[in-house]
Amino acid sequence: METQVETTYYDHGTPAERWERAQQFFAAQDYAGAARVLAGLVEEVPEQTGPRLLLARAYYHSAQLRRAEAELRLIVERDPVEHYARLMLGRTLQRQARHDEADQHLRIASALAGDFPQE
C-alpha cells in the first residue's frame, strides 16, 4: 500500500520555486504566507542563511517575535559578524521590551556596519 504525501501550495515545487514564491509573498506584505513557505524551505536547507533570515523577517513583521528571535539567534550563532541578523535581533528584543539584551546586539551591529559615534 502506497502512502501519498499531500502537498500544499506553500510546499509545492523545487526549492528555487519556493524561494521565489516566499519572496513574492514577502514583497506583497503577506508575511504569514511567506513564513509558511520559508519554514519548510529552512528545514530542507538549514545551512543557508538567506531563507532563514527572510523567515526571521517574516516572523518579525507578523509579530511572531519569539520565532523571529529563535531564527536570528541561530544565524548569529553560526555567523557572529552577520550584521543584519544582529540588527534584526536587537530590534526583535526591543519589541519584546528586553532593552538591555537588545542594546548589546544593536551596538555590535553598529560596529560591524562601521557606525561609530562621533565625539
C-alpha positions as CSV (number, residue, x, y, z in Angstrom):
1,M,0.0,0.0,0.0
2,E,1.5,3.4,-1.0
3,T,1.4,6.4,1.2
4,Q,0.6,9.6,-0.6
5,V,2.0,12.8,0.7
6,E,-0.3,15.7,0.4
7,T,1.4,18.9,-0.8
8,T,0.0,22.3,-0.4
9,Y,0.6,25.5,-2.4
10,Y,3.1,26.5,0.2
11,D,5.4,23.5,-0.1
12,H,4.9,22.7,-3.8
13,G,7.8,22.9,-6.3
14,T,11.5,23.0,-6.2
15,P,13.5,24.8,-3.5
16,A,14.2,27.6,-6.1
17,E,10.5,27.9,-6.9
18,R,9.5,28.0,-3.2
19,W,12.2,30.7,-2.6
20,E,10.8,32.8,-5.4
21,R,7.2,32.3,-4.0
22,A,8.3,33.2,-0.5
23,Q,9.9,36.4,-1.8
24,Q,6.7,37.3,-3.6
25,F,4.6,36.8,-0.5
26,F,7.1,38.9,1.5
27,A,7.0,41.7,-1.2
28,A,3.2,41.7,-1.1
29,Q,3.4,42.0,2.7
30,D,1.8,38.6,3.2
31,Y,4.3,37.8,6.0
32,A,2.4,34.8,7.3
33,G,2.3,33.3,3.9
34,A,6.0,33.9,3.4
35,A,6.7,32.3,6.7
36,R,4.6,29.2,5.7
37,V,6.7,28.7,2.6
38,L,10.0,29.5,4.3
39,A,9.6,27.3,7.3
40,G,9.6,24.2,5.1
41,L,12.4,25.5,3.0
42,V,14.6,26.2,6.0
43,E,14.0,22.7,7.2
44,E,15.2,21.4,3.8
45,V,18.3,23.7,3.6
46,P,19.1,24.6,7.2
47,E,22.7,25.7,6.3
48,Q,21.6,28.5,4.0
49,T,21.4,31.9,5.7
50,G,19.1,33.7,3.1
51,P,16.0,31.7,3.7
52,R,16.4,31.7,7.4
53,L,17.0,35.4,7.5
54,L,13.9,36.1,5.4
55,L,11.9,33.7,7.6
56,A,13.0,35.7,10.7
57,R,12.0,38.9,9.0
58,A,8.6,37.4,8.1
59,Y,8.1,36.3,11.7
60,Y,9.1,39.8,12.9
61,H,6.7,41.6,10.6
62,S,3.9,39.2,11.5
63,A,4.6,39.8,15.3
64,Q,5.8,36.3,15.9
65,L,8.7,37.7,17.9
66,R,9.8,34.6,19.8
67,R,10.1,32.7,16.5
68,A,12.0,35.6,14.9
69,E,14.3,35.7,17.9
70,A,15.0,31.9,17.6
71,E,15.9,32.1,13.9
72,L,18.1,35.2,14.4
73,R,19.9,33.6,17.3
74,L,20.7,30.6,15.1
75,I,22.1,32.8,12.4
76,V,24.2,34.9,14.8
77,E,25.5,31.7,16.5
78,R,26.7,30.4,13.1
79,D,27.9,33.7,11.8
80,P,28.7,36.2,14.6
81,V,29.5,39.0,12.2
82,E,26.2,38.8,10.2
83,H,25.4,42.5,10.6
84,Y,21.7,42.4,9.5
85,A,20.9,39.5,11.7
86,R,22.4,41.3,14.7
87,L,20.4,44.4,13.9
88,M,17.1,42.4,13.5
89,L,17.8,40.5,16.7
90,G,18.3,43.8,18.5
91,R,15.1,45.2,17.1
92,T,13.2,42.0,17.9
93,L,14.4,42.1,21.5
94,Q,13.4,45.8,21.7
95,R,9.8,44.9,20.6
96,Q,9.7,42.4,23.5
97,A,10.8,45.2,25.9
98,R,14.2,43.4,26.5
99,H,16.2,46.6,26.1
100,D,19.4,45.5,27.9
101,E,19.7,42.5,25.7
102,A,18.7,44.5,22.6
103,D,21.4,47.2,23.2
104,Q,24.2,44.7,23.1
105,H,23.2,43.4,19.7
106,L,22.5,46.8,18.3
107,R,25.9,48.1,19.4
108,I,27.6,45.1,17.7
109,A,25.5,45.7,14.6
110,S,26.6,49.3,14.5
111,A,30.2,48.4,15.0
112,L,30.0,45.8,12.2
113,A,28.4,48.4,9.9
114,G,31.1,51.0,10.8
115,D,28.7,53.3,12.5
116,F,30.7,54.7,15.4
117,P,29.5,57.6,17.5
118,Q,31.3,60.9,16.7
119,E,32.9,62.6,19.7
